[in-house]
Amino acid sequence: MSGDAAWRAEAAGDALRRGRIVGVGTLAILSAELADAATLAALEAATRAGLVITARRGAVLNLTNQLAAAVDDPEPVWVDRPAWLDLPGSRAVADPVLDLATPFKGPFTTRALAGDRQSARAAIALAKHAALLPAVYAVPIAGAAPVVSADPAAVLALPAVAADVRISSRARLPLAPAEDTEVVAFRPGDGGPEHLALVIGDPSRAGPVLVRLHSACLTGDVLGSLKCDCGPQLHAALAAIAANPGGGILLYLQQEGRGIGLLNKLRAYALQDQGFDTVDANTRLGFEPDERDFTLAATMLQLLGVSEVRLLTNNPLKVAGLAAHGLIVSRVEHSMPPNPHNIAYLGTKRDRQGHLL
């Protein structure tokens, strides 16, 4: 992939996040979350826009069993928008938090994506990359006026670009549980948020290094939320690494909400308040239960000279994710006691996501 193609894909994600019209292959698209009357009218200057959603969201709306969408891999789904499906109605299709307020949706029709399939897949990937709801308005690009256009292949390659990190800075950072700590900052190739490694003590790279992969959780790590176990896991991991004679490394990864972003995580919380568990909340939003790519963590560890780890985790996906990139991984149990607010959440992670709790 050329540097220009990668730049255009990154610029398209930035523009989509700003509520602008962007081109992806054969389609011009607009975020369903951010669209307003003016931007949607601009997109529809030549033709009525369809709404592109994920198969996960389509299944919630009972759309993926329609003939036009019934292919081997039904993601994504194009929903035609008749005159009655206006901006508020379309937003309710895209955002499941509004399901209770607008329970009787449809009837809807879908159309086969045909030659737009790769562009539609890239459009959904771009929305996810921008931490937006995975739903976009779309029209044929001919006659549209996108502010930037990107090749679908370059958009679909963005996760790999995001994992292409380099060490940007290092500094001493004494912590309450670990005064002998160095922070190492990593800058990703896509211009996205920076990630940190906390190197505690002087861990030898000659043998396995005690490691924790910690995805950022503003609500748990900073605000002390009781809905998850992230804050206790973070502090327990720092204490365990500090107590380990060889020290170790904690990676602090900007992968909020298992990779869906802070605002979408808060939407998932709203769905949990309606009675859905953490897995169903994600899939109703149109996401996978876990959207994280552990290529990033593997790259960071390799840049720190680590090839073998003792991983503090109960998540088999983390073990497999590092092992898939050539690291030797053994697991160290790392579970926290439940509280009345997160006991169901932890049960879901055990029963539906295979966490070893």
N, C-alpha and C positions, 0 to 999 in steps of 0.2 A: 504494500500500500504506500503510495507516495505521500510526502509530507503535506502537499497541498490538499490531498483527499482527506487526510486525518484532520487538518486544520478546519476544513469545511464542515466535517462532522461535529467537531467540538463547537464551532461557531453556531451550527444549527441547534445544538442542544442549548446553548446559552440564549439564543434568540427565542426558542420555544418557551423557555422558562420565563422570558420577559413578556410572553403573550403575543409574540409576533408570528406572522405567517412564514413558514419555511418550506422548502422543497426537499422531498426525499424520493429520488428516483422518478417514478411516473406520477407521483402525487404531490399536491400542495396541502399542507396540514396546519392545524391550529389546535392548541391545547383545549380540550373540552372543559378543563377546570378553570382556565383563565379567560376564555372567550367572553366578549361582551357583544352587545348589539352591533356596534360599529365594526369590530374586527370580523365578526361572522358575516356581516353584509359585504365587507371587502373580499372575504374568501369566496362568497357566493355571487360575485359579480357576473359570472357567466353561467353558472349552474348550481343547483341545489346540492349542498354538501351532505355526504353520508357521515355516519358516526362509526368509527372503527374502535372496537373494544377487544379485550382478550377473550380467549375461549373460557377461561375461568369465570369471568363476568358473564359471558354468554350463557354458560351452563346455569348460573343462578337465575337468569331471565328465561330459561328454557328455549334458547335460540339455537344451540349447537346441534339439535336433532332435526332442524329444518333441512330440506333437500339441498338448498343452495349452499349451505354451510357444511354439509355432511361429507367431508373428505377425510383422508387418513389422518391428517394433522389439521384440526379445525382452527388453529390459532393463526391469525386473529379473525374476528367476525365483522363483516361490514353490515351495518344496519341502515337500511334506507330510511330517509326522513320525509314522511308525507307532510302536507301543509300544517296538520294539527300538532306535529312534534316540534314545538318552538324551542327557544333557548332554555327556559326553565325546565321544560319537559325533557329535553336532551340531557341537561345536567343531572337530572334525577336518574336517567338511564346509566349515566357514567358513575355516579357517586352512590354507593349502597347505604351510606349514612342517611340518605333521604328516602330509603325504601319504606319505612314506616309511615312517613308523611304522604307518600304517593304510592300506595300499595298496588293499585290496579293499572299496570303499565301494559301498553300494547293495544291491539295486536300489531306485531312487528313483522316486517319481511326482511330477509337478508338476500344478498346477492353473492354469487361466486366471485372470488377475487381475480381469478384467471391471471392475466399479465401484471396485475397490481399486487400479487401476493408477496413478493419479496419486499416491495416498497412498503406495504402495510406492516409486515413483520418489523421492518426497520423503524417505521414510525412509532410503533409500540415500544420498541427497545429504546428509542430516543426519549420518549416520555419518561420511561423508567430511569434512564440515565440522568435526566433532569430532576428526578425526585418528584415528579408530578403524578397525578392519577393516570394510569395507563389507558387513556381514552383520548382520541383526537377526532376532530372534524376533518374530512378529507374531500378533495375534488381533484379531477385530472389536472395535471400541472399546466397543460396548454391553456393559455388565457389567464392564468393566475399570476400574481406578482409577489413571489416570495422574496424576503430580504436576503436570504442565502439559500443555496441548494447543496445537498450532499448526496454522495453515492451510497446506496443501501449497504453495500459491502463494507464501506468505511464506517458507517454507523454501527453495524453489527460487530465490528472489531473494537468498538470503544472500550469494553471491559478489559481487553488485553492492554490497551493504551493506558488505562487507569492504573493497571498493575505494574506499568513500566516506571518504577520510581527510582530516584537517586537520593543519596544522602545530601542534605542541604546544610545542616548545621548541627553542632553538638555543644553541650554545656553541662556543667556540674549542676545537679538539682537535688539538694538534700530533701528527703521526704520524712514525714513523721515516723513511719515504720521502717524506713531504710535511708539513713543519712548518706550512705556511700552509694549514691545513684547518679548516673549520667543519663541525660535525655538526648536522644538522637532523633532529629526531625527528617522526614522523608517527603520530598515533593514529587507528586505524580506527573506523568507526561501529558495528561490531558488538562492540566491547569486546575484540577479539582482540589478538594480539601486535603490538607497535609495530614500525615499520619506520624505517630510517635513510637519510639521504642524506649523503654525505661530499662537500662542496663544496671542491675543491682549487684554490687560487689565486682569481682573480677572473674566471671565464669570462664573456665577453660573450654576451649573449642576442641580439645583432644578427645573428649568424651561427650556423653549426652548432656545437654544444657536444660535446666528446668525452665519451662516456658509457659506462659499463659497468653492466649489470644483473646483480647477483650474488645468487643465491639462497643463503640461509644453509646452511652445511654444517658442523655441529659436528665431525663426524669428520675432515673434511679441513681446515677453516679453523683449528680449535683444536688437535685432537689429532694432526694431521699424517698422516692416513691416506694410504696409497699406493694404495688401491683406486680412487680417482677423481683428477681433476686440479683439483679445486676450490680447494685451498689455493694451488697455484702460479698458477692463474688470478687469484685475488684479489690476490696480492702483485704479480704482473706488471702487472695493471691499475692498481693504485695507483702503481706506478713509472712506467708509461707516461703516466698523467694528470699526475703530478708533473713529468715531463720535457717535457710539451707546453707551449709558450710561453703558450698561452691557458688552461692548467689544464683543469678539467673536473669531472665529477660521477660518483661511484659510488653507486648505489642498493644498499643491503644489505637484501634482502627476506626476511622470515620465511616462506619457502616451501621448507622442508627436504624433501629427497628428491623434487625436482620436484613438490612440492605434496602429498605423501602423509603428511608428518610424520615425526619422528625414529624413533618405534618401528616404524612400518611400513617405513621405510627399512632398519632393522636386520633386519626379517623378510625384506626383499628380499635383503639381504646373505646371510642364511642360505640362501635359495634359490639364490643365485649359487654358494655353496659346494657345493650339490648338482649344479651343472652348468648351470643356466639363466643366460642372459644378462640384462642389465639390463632389456630390454624384456619378455621372457617372465616375469621375476620379478614385475614390476609387474602384468602381466595375470593371472598365476596368483593374485595376491592379490585380484584383482577391480578393479584400478585401470586407468586408461588409461596408456599409456606416459609421458605428461606431463600432469599434472593442473593445471598452473599457468595462471592467468588474468593476462595482462599489462595488463589494465585498470588494475590497481593501479599499476604502474610508470608508465603513461602519465599517470595522475592526479597522481602525485607530481612528475613532470617539469613538467607544466603549472602546478602550484602554485608551482614554482620559476621560472616565467617562461620555460621552455624550449619552443620550438616546432620546432626543427630539431636533429638529432643526428647525430654520427658515432659509430656504435655499435660498440664493441669486442665482437665476437661471431663465433662460427662457426655459430650456430643460426638458421636462416631463420625459425623460429617467433617469435623475439624481434623480428626486423625486421618481420615481418608484423603481430605483435601491436601494436607501437607505431604502425605506419602505419595500422592499422585505426581508430585513435583520433585521426587527423588530424595526427600528427607527420610531418615530412619526415625520412626516415631513409636514411643511406648506411652501408654496412658497412665496418668496419676489421677485418682478419684478427687473430685472437687465439687462437693454438694453442700448446699446451705440448708439450714432448717426452715421449714415453711412458716408463714404467718397466715392469719385468717383471710388476708386479702389476696395472697398469691398461691394458696394451696391448690386451687383448681387449675391455675396456670401451670404449675409444676407437674400436676398430674397429666395435663395435655401434652407437655413436652415428653414425659415418660411414655405415655400410651400411644401417641399419634406421631411423634417425631423420633422415637427410638432413643431418647436420652437415657443414660444409665443411672437412673435415680432410684 
